[in-house]
Amino acid sequence: MKLKKVDEQIAKLIDKEIERQKTSLEMIPSENHTSSAVREALGSVLTDKYAEGYPKKRYYAGLEYYDKIEDICRQRAKKLFKVAHVNVQPYSGSPANQAVYFALCKPGDTIMGMSLPQGGHLTHGWKVSFSGKYFKSVQYGVDKKTSLINYDKVEKIAKKAKPKLIWVGATAYPRIFDWKKFTKIADSVNAYLASDIAHIAGLIVAGVHPSPVPHVHIVTTTTHKTLRGPRGGIIMVTRKGLKKDSELAQKIDKAVFPGLQGGPHENNIAAIAVCLKEASSSGFKKYGRQIVKNCKTLASELLKHGFDLVTKGTDNHLILIDLRNKGISGKEAQNRLEKAGITVNKNTIPYDPNPPFNPSGIRLGTPAITTRGMKEKEMRKIASWVSEVISNSKPCSEIRQEIKKLCQKFPLP
Ligand code: DSN
């Protein structure tokens, strides 16, 4: 291996990370394990060239094959998500969302999104991000009692604020979005409706979460979560979007380049193309269904172990646990679980009395462990390990060994 010769230090650390991934359970719901085909495209010579512009309209020479690759990627995304136009150049999810603002809004315009501590995303108008600083952001959240989106309340907020752009999407919402209700709300105030499906893109492709495409104007996604590709971002314009604004596709493209980015990372775009091909297979549909089956099994087992789940369960790939009844903070639970070999992340729960750096919950999910082939039987075991770790009824070191043993049976792709 050449890397070992050139840079032994980095090579060793990569080897250690491979070993860590092999022997532990990756349960952060926004993460996954890519295929070796995706990684081969990512590590290819396509990282070598500038390709500012779009296929056939570039500012650099020598891009015959780059053009073909980017076109294939765009066509695959269009077909898979059934949209009118796609841009596959955003470096990731936040830049993709930034481009949507740049295309549609002026600084100071009113925008609306789900608040971060109640499950939304930084770029949906949270106060510390550009989206909360440069725009007049109004935020909706979840109901205090049920932790579900209260659509009547969303409607009231929208009618009062009359936002130019409304975001639907979340990073910690374990339930299905009612796109139709959001469409009705957005249409009633003549707002653009953008859905950020970063977390659930793979579930939509697999048919286990309804698609927003017939209902919204714009869809953004990352490519590395349930979609199981490399880190990256895609912006899509729907037919409904083009009906609202026939220039929408051009506005989005101009916002990405030259508005916000320079040369696209074409090695990444090639790897996204590979991931989209994989996601078009019948095997991927099965995978998506299994993610949800696993998550539901894990949720019901955790409930049996006395865990308090936000919304009492899940419809998708993630679970949010309110740990207050267990007398442990999210941070401590995350640390202890990591020692045992289960990687989750501390997370705020809706109306969290504790600060975001030391919140009351943890977020966990099944995309990566499902990629390894784990099923309901393993979920039951994992739930009991989580319970043993949190209740401190068995040493983490002992559980670590048991997890290592299980992991041997489920190799990384
Ligand atoms: N950082 C991502 C997550 O973990 O959900 C969202 O972009």
Boltz pocket constraint, residues with backbone or C-beta under 6 A from the ligand:
constraints:
  - pocket:
      binder: B
      contacts: [[A, 30], [A, 93], [A, 121], [A, 171], [A, 198]]
      max_distance: 6.0
